[in-house]
Amino acid sequence: MSSIFWNKQISSAKPYIPGEQPRDKQYIKLNTNELPYPPAPAVQAALNNFDGSALRLYPDPTQIKLRTALAANFQLDPSEVFVGNGSDEILAFCFQAFFEANDEGKTAPVLSTALGYSFYPVYADFFKVALNLLPLNADLTVNPEAFQRPARAVLLANPNAPTGLFLDNQAIRSLLNQDLERLVIVDEAYVDFAPESSAALVKEFDNLLVVQTFSKSRALAGLRLGFALGKSPLIRGLEIVRDNINSYTVDRLSESLGVAALSDTPYFEECCARVVRTRERVSAFLKKFGAELTDSQANFLWVRHPRLNGAEVYQKLKQQGILVRHFSDQRISARVRVSIGTDAEMDQFLEAFINL
Ligand SMILES: *Cc1c(COP(=O)(O)O)cnc(C)c1O
């Protein structure tokens, strides 16, 4: 479909296609990396106590309660925290705040990895930013050395998607030190299932922005909350983009539920630990069966069936009511991405997978 009313940008855009959220029947849903456990009990309690009449008023445009809670969580100042309507929105703001559009090669490009979050090339096209996707090592790990070249910025998902492979802070530190005038944006959507976060480096580096989300580890994908951590001039840059588009990207309900989610650290840590235990168990089982998989440090596995290609695995599992993610891109179509569900869900997945 197209329309004479569309502008050129919309007419040529190739939007990101999110994973299915089917409504036809109940699936074991292992396709969009949601947490299989509910949000912290404090979130339900805050929802029950929420005063609906307060929705008459606009939310706090500075979201100071949520930013203060996040700052305390990461031992930062609230001026070093930005919150937004999901981390995808914040990543889009980064393209508008920090990268140069329409400059026909006059500035150095933004660097990312050949296998990475597939939203990055969508933003790059849409915002007309030159994005250079560097090849990975043969084992699909990221080689920090390859980034030693002129660039405006580096944009990485860590753990990476869909490989799940992780770069430790020593590697991130070397990326940062390669050029202190080059911004490094680390998209840590899955970091709570991995050994460490680069948030610990924010105080030390002016050129680091860490982006995280409540969607995965906090079990709040339906709420739409993400945040960025960085020195205050970077945060201010994001605020300027937002305030030229929409002053109120985080609503009252989201802010109060976000604060509630942060209030229960033991619950959060237990959920993450459970996912990691299940991931390691499922991963060991799949290896024994002869499947090929990367050493994922995220809440998903990226798996190649010993006999069947990714499209076949996806189709056959779907027929059995199990939904996984398949990317048709040729280079990666051999595999499927499988989110870590509950132990019971994963047992059903394994039973189906080995009998395909
Ligand atoms: C899920 C995901 C996001 C987006 O998260 P939202 O906060 O739900 O918008 C960002 N980056 C990566 C790599 C993701 O997998």
PDBQT file of the ligand as one rigid body, heavy atoms in Angstrom, charges set to zero:
ROOT
HETATM    1  C1  LIG A 401      14.462  -6.007  23.166  1.00  0.00    +0.000 C 
HETATM    2  C2  LIG A 401      15.598  -5.167  22.730  1.00  0.00    +0.000 A 
HETATM    3  C3  LIG A 401      15.545  -3.776  22.810  1.00  0.00    +0.000 A 
HETATM    4  C4  LIG A 401      14.251  -3.025  22.977  1.00  0.00    +0.000 C 
HETATM    5  O1  LIG A 401      13.701  -3.013  24.158  1.00  0.00    +0.000 OA
HETATM    6  P1  LIG A 401      12.464  -2.074  24.501  1.00  0.00    +0.000 P 
HETATM    7  O2  LIG A 401      12.939  -1.393  25.729  1.00  0.00    +0.000 OA
HETATM    8  O3  LIG A 401      11.349  -3.036  24.728  1.00  0.00    +0.000 OA
HETATM    9  O4  LIG A 401      12.185  -1.107  23.404  1.00  0.00    +0.000 OA
HETATM   10  C5  LIG A 401      16.672  -3.040  22.516  1.00  0.00    +0.000 A 
HETATM   11  N1  LIG A 401      17.809  -3.639  22.109  1.00  0.00    +0.000 NA
HETATM   12  C6  LIG A 401      17.894  -4.969  21.992  1.00  0.00    +0.000 A 
HETATM   13  C7  LIG A 401      19.166  -5.582  21.554  1.00  0.00    +0.000 C 
HETATM   14  C8  LIG A 401      16.782  -5.765  22.279  1.00  0.00    +0.000 A 
HETATM   15  O5  LIG A 401      16.833  -7.077  22.098  1.00  0.00    +0.000 OA
ENDROOT
TORSDOF 0
